[in-house]
Amino acid sequence: MAAGAAWGAVVSGTVKDTAGRPIAGVPVSDGFEIVVTDAQGRYAMSTDKAAGLVYVSTPSGYEPATSNVNIPQFWHLVTCPADEDETADFVLRPVDDGRFAFVAFADNQISNRHGEVNCFNTTTVPDINASLDSLRAEGYEPFLIALGDQAHDCYWKANRYGLPEAYSDLRKLRAPLYSVMGNHDNDNTAQNDFDAAGEWRRHVGPNYYSFNKGGVHFVVLDNIEIVDGSPQLSSDGECVYKNRLTDYQLDWLRRDLALVQDKTATLVVAMHAPLFYFPGGARTYYIENAQELIDALEGFEDVRVISGHTHVSYAGQTEDGRIYENNYGAVCGSWWLNARVDLGNDNNICRDGTPSGYAVWRRTADGFSDYYKGTGMPREAQFRAYDLNMVELDNEQVAAEFLPGREKTDEVLVNVWGYGPGWTVEMLEGEKPLAVERVRTKDPLFLLSCPIPYVEQGRELIGTVRPVFTMHAFKAKASGPDTDVTIRVTDREGRVYSKVLHRPAALTTALF
């Protein structure tokens, strides 16, 4: 129950399948309390209706109907006054969901500025739909998880492009869409975190919830907390927030996870801000109360966390390997910079060099198989290689480490955006292995494609236009300036990606 609220009415109803048969044991929640349906599929919940909705945690073997083309209808708004009883019934369709797949993507941030909406519709939408079609051809029935920042709060009103408008474009994706709430999906005129999610709950649904597929429990969390006393806005007009789970959400999570019987099955946790961060290679926590979340996950043997928010990509895990996180690069790359500003190239690229893209997950007999798919790129493209002798960027403000005239070192740089524990990177001249080291550097193609032409237009580097040090760069020294180097990357599932870098190799924006 919401802090300080008094008990109100009773919301009751049934959960049945499409043939009218009751479904027992289904959790039903108002965002605070959780009750479970009885043998007749009935539930009753005392609630203050603070969130304005009730929802079910869809069990394995069932799926909700969809509304507005692709939005799973596992929730109902409650519309009567807080002290009046009302009814909310749910109908679920029986399905065979033992073999499923999903596509996860983060940070669309489409806000109707210049060409970004058109870019989303002409690049991201057809690319994701093609991947969904491929999954169906393989016998999977896919769904989608949007990892937050579907729109952009400070342009809701100025550009008349809020959540309803963003979802009018997201409905073009041809699969059921489950949504995570991001910082830019909050109402920047609200006075507190709970009210800032009001527009989301009215138009999209609950901002935290769970569902099940093929024996896998999925939990969707809102780990962005808007500061109290709002509207407090940044210099860019955005909501001021903390990367934090509210106490009442953590309480709900503990109740939800207590109902999961098989703790050996994979648990997928989807949220906007990442759990971990790895500046300089050392793991830290990204959200303030990360340890409380980790404690809530105690007992689960295989936890996969998926997140976005950072506009870079990386992966990491706890010491025991029990919790593994993939933080994904942004669909919008550097906030659709090449769509909004004519920079002389079409590269939509994140500031660590990760291409705009999304993750593809398959449920297999051995667990999950997943990879990152760059928009407009083949599935096999998992890294980019540079001949550093040929990287000359004449802009001291942006690329001091790559200025012309510096000493040629015959080094090869490789950016492996999916890299994480269990991956290996090898470089060879013929059959001779080269010594490979992980390095802290910037991605040359991002510098060439985005910030350099941006500042040459007299613009100030702000936000996601600023380059960052990539967490997944590797370097090796070749024996000379014109030897070919074979790069071989092996992911944690044993898949091998290889490429021969024929040197000398020029750096151009066509590398994308």
N, C-alpha and C positions, 0 to 999 in steps of 0.2 A: 504493500500500500504506500502511496506517496507520503512523504514526510509531512506530519502535521494534519493530514486529512482524516476525516471521520468516516466510519463505515456508512455506506449508503444503501443501495438496493441489492437485489439478487438478479444476476444475469444467468439464465439457464437455457438449455436446449439439448439437441441431440447431435451426434456424429454418426452418419450412416453412409453406406456405399450407394452407388447409383441404382442398385436394385432394391434399395430400402432396407437392407440388412444392417443392424446396429454394429458398430465397431467399438469393442471394449478396450480399455487401457490407453486411450488417447489423451495426452496432456492438453489441457486448455488453460490459457493464461490471459490476464489483463495487463501483463507487464510487471506485475508485482507478486500476485498469488498464482499458484498452479494447482489445478484440480485434475482428476483423471476420470474418464467416462466409466460407467458401470457396465454390467453385462448387457444392459439394454441400450447402451450407447448414450446414456443420459449424463448430464453434468449440471451442477448448480454452483454458482460462485458469488459470495458476498463481495461486493466491490464498490469503491467510490467513483468508478468510471473516470478516474483522473486522466488516463491516456486516451480515452474516447474510443477504445476498440477492444475486442477480444480476438484471440487467435489460437489455432491448434498447431501442435508439433506433428506434422504429417508423418505417420508411421511408414516403415518400409512396406512395399507392396501396394502402396496407394499414392495417388497424386491429386492435388486440388484442380478444380476447373480453372481456366484462365479467363481474365477479363481484359478489355482494352488490348486485344490481340495476344499479348505474351506475358501478362502479369499474373502469377499464381494467386488465386483467390483463397488463401488460407486464413484470412482475417475478415472481420466484419466491424464496421463502425457501430458504436452504440449511441443512439441519438435521443433517447428519452432523458428527462431531467435526472440528476444524480440520485434522487431519492425514490425513483420509480423503477419497479421491476420491468425487465424486458427479456425477449427471447432472441437467441442467435443460433440458428441451426447450420450445420456444415455437412456437405455432401462430398465424398471423396471417391475417385474412380479407381477400381482395382487395376494394377498394372504389374507386369513382370519387369522389375527394376534391378535384377541381379547383375545385369551388364549395362553399365551406364558410363557416360562421359560428361565432362563440363568444360566450358571455356570461362576463364577468369580474366577480367581486365580492369584496369584502374585509371582514374583521373582523366575522364573525358574532357571535363571543364569547357563544354561548349556554351558560349554565352552570347551568340549572335553578333560577334564583332567581325566585321569585314568578311573574310572568306572561310572562317573556321567551320561553320555549320556545313557548308558545301564540301569542305575537305573531309569532314567526318563521314558524310553520306557517300562520298565518291571513293574513299580509300578504306576506312575502317569497316564500314558496314558490309560492303561486298567481300572483303577479305575474311571477316568473321563468318559470314554466311557460307562462304566456300568451305571453310573448315568444318562448319556444322554439317554441310552436305557430305563431306568426306567421312565424317564420323558415322553418319547414318548409313552410308554405303558399306561401312565395316561392321554394321550390325549393332551399333550403339544408338541409344536414344538420348541425345544431349540436352543439357540445359545450360544456363548462363549465370555467372555471379559477377555483378558489377561492384567493384571494391571501393566505391565512394568517389565523391566530387563529380556527380553527374552533371551539375550545372556550376554556377559561380555566384555566390551570394551578393557580391557588390554590383552585379549586372542584372539581377532579377527585375528590378523596376526600371532602371535606366534604359535597358534594351528590351524590356517586356519579354524576357526570356528566363522564366523561372523553372521550377520543377515540372509543371504540366507541359511546358514547351519542350524541355529536354527529353521528357519521356515520349513525346510525339515522334522524336527522332529515334529513340531507343526501341520503339515498337517496330522498327524496320528490321530488327534482328530476329531471325526466324527460329526462336526457341524460347521456352519459359525462362523468365528473367527474375532471379532473386537479387535483392539490392542491399548493399551496405551503405550506411550513411557516413559521409565525409564532412570535414570542417566547412567546405563551401556549400554544403546542402542545408546549412542552418539559416534561419531567419535572422538577419543582422539588425533587425529592429526590436527583437525580443529582450526581455529584462533578465532572463536566466536560461540555464541550459535546458530545462524541461520545456519551457515555452518555445525555445528556439527550434525544437524538433516538431512543433505543432503542425507546421505546413507539411512536413514530411509525412507525419502520421495520417493526415487527411488525404493526401494525394498518392502516397507510395505504400504506406502500411506501417507496421511496427518497426521501430529503429533497432530493436534487438529481438531475436527469435531463434527457433531451431526447426530443423526438419530432418527426415531420414531417407536414405536411398540405399537399397541393396545391403542393409545391415550396417551402413556407415552413418554415424550421427554428425550432422552439420550444425554448427552454432555460428550465428551472425551477431556480431557485437558492434556497439557504437562507442568507440574509445576516444571520442572528442567531447570534451566538456567545456561549454561556453562559460566564461567567467561571469559571476554574479554581478549585478549592478549594471548590466548592459542596457542600452547599446554602448559597448566600448569597441571602438573600431581602430584598426591599424591605420598607418598612413596611406595604405592603399584602399581603405574603406571596407576591409574584411573583418569578420568576427574575430575578436581576441579569444583565444581558447587555450586549454591545457590538453596535452595528450594523456588522457586519464579515463578510467572507467568509474562511473558513479557508484557509490556504495550500494544503492538499491538495485542497480543492474548486476553487481557482483552477487548480491543475495539471490536474485532471480537465477543467475547462472548456477549457483550451488544447488538450488532446488531442481533445476533442469537436469544437471548432470547426475544427480542422485537417482534419477529415474532410468538412466542408461544401465542396462543389466550386463552387457558384454564389454568389459573394460579392456579386453584384448583387441577388439576391433578398432580400426582407424577412427580417430576423431579429427574432423576438419574444423578449424576455427578461422572464420573469415572476418577481417576487420580492416579499418582504413589505415590508421597509423601502425607502424610495425611494432612488434614486441622487442626486437633487438636492433642494435645499431653497431657498426664496426669501424669507427673512425680510426685510421692508422692500423687497422687489423685487430685491435683489441675489442672484445665484445662488451657492450654496455647495454643498459635498458633504455628503450626509447620512450615508453610510456611510464608515467610517474609511479603508478602502483602495480608495476609488472609482477612483483613477487606475489602479490595477492592473487593475480590471475594464475600464475604458475602453481600456487598452492591449491587453487580451485580445480586444477587439472590433475591433481595427485591421484594416482591409481590407474590412470590411462597409460597404456604401454606404448602407443604409437599416435602421437599428436602432430598433425600437419597444420601449420599456421600459414595463411596467405594474406598478404597486405599490399598496400600501395603508398600513396601520400608523398613519398620522397622524390619522385621523378628520377629515381635511379634504380638499379637492380642489384640485389645481392642475396646470398643465402647463408644460413648459419644454424647452429643447433646447440642444445645444452650439452654439458660434459658427458652425460650418459647417453646422448643421442635420442632420448625419448621424445623431445620436442624439436622439430625441424621446421624452419621458417623460410619461405620464399617471399621476398619483397620485390614487387614487379615494377619495371619501368612504366611510364605513363603512355596511355593512348594518345594524349595530346603532345607527347614529346616535350619540347621546350615551350609548352603552352601555345601550340599551333603557330609558333613564331613565323614559319615560312609561309603559312596561309595568310597571316594577318599583315605581314610586312614583306615587301618584295626584296628579298636578299639575293636574288639571282640564282637560286637553286630550289629544288623541291624536297630537300632532305628534312623529314620530320624525325628528329633525333633528340634523345634525352641528354642531359648535360654531362653524364658520365660516359656517353658514347653508345648507350643502349638504344637500339632502334625502337621507335614507336611500335607497340605490339601488345600481345596478350599471351596467356598460358593455355595450353591444351592438356587436359587430364583425362586419362582412361582408367576405368576400374577393371583390373585383370584378375586372373586366378591367384596371382602372387602379390596382389596389393594394388598400388597405384603406379601408373607410368605417366610422366609429365615432362613437358618441355615448353620453352618460350618460343613463340612464333612472331618474327618481325613482320610488320605490316608491309605487304607487297614483296616479301622476301620468301625464298623457298624454305621449307621446314628444316633443311640441313644446314642453313646459315646460322651458326651458333657463335661465331667469333669474327673478328676483323684483324688483319695483319698489316703492319706498316714497316717499310724499309726506312729506318730513321735517318739514314744518310740523305734521303730525298725529302724529308719533312723540313721545310723552311717556311716559317710564318713570320712575316715582317710586321709584328705588332707587339711592342714590349709590354703594353698594358694587359693584353690578353694571354700572350704566349711567350713569355720571356725565356722559357726553357727551350724553345724551338726557333730562336732567331737565326737568320742567315749568317754565315761566316763562322759559326761555331765549329769545333773540331768534329770531324767525321769519325765515328766510332765503330762502324760496320755492325750496328746492333739492329735487331728485329724486335718490334713491339707487337704484342698480341693482346687484344681486348676480348675476354670471354665473359659475356654478360650473364650467362646462367651459372657461372662458377660457384661452387660451394663445397662443403665437406663431401668427400668421396669422389671428387673430380681430379683428373690429372691433366697436365699440359706438358707436351714434349715438343722439342724442336730438333731437327736433324739436318746435317749436310750429307747428302747421300745416305749411307748407313751409319754415319758417325753422329752420336748424340751430342748435342750442345748443352752446356750448363744453363739451366733455366732458373731465374729468380723472380719472385713476385715483387712488384714495384709499385710505388705510389706516384702516379703521374696523371696528366690530363689526356683526354682523347683528342688526337689531332683532327679527326674528321669533324667532330663537334665544333672545335675552335674555328675551323675553316668555313663551316656551313652556317654557323649562327652568330656567335658574339663578334667575330672579326668584321663581317659585313655590317653588323648592327652598329658597332661603334664608329665605323667609317661613315655612317650616315649622320654622325653627330649625336647619337643617342647614348643615354647613360645605362650602364649595365645594372639591371635590377632583377630580382626574383629568379626565375628559372632560366634566364638568359646567362646568368653567371655560371662559368664552368666550375666543376668540382673535381677533386681527385677521385679517380675510379678505384673501386675496391677489388677489381678483378683484372688487373693488367700484369703481363708477364714479359720479361725481356731475356734475350740471349744474344751473345756476341758471335757473329760469323767470322770466318777466317779471312774474308776479304770483301770488297764492295760489290762484286758481281757474281757471287755464288748463290745458287738456288737453295732455299730453306724450306723443308717440309714441316708443317705444323700439324700435330696430331693431338686432338683433345678428346678425352674419354670422360663421359658423364658418370654420375653415380649409379646408373643402371647398366653400365658397360657398353653403351653405344659410342661408337668412334666417329668423329668428324675430322676430316683431314683436308689439307690444301697445300699446294706447292706455291710459295711466293717466289716468283721469278724476279731476280734483282739484276740491275736496279729497277725499282718500282716507284713510279711517280705518285705523289699524293694529289688527288683531284676530288671534287665533290661527286664525281661519277662513281666513287667507291661505294656509295650507299646502295 
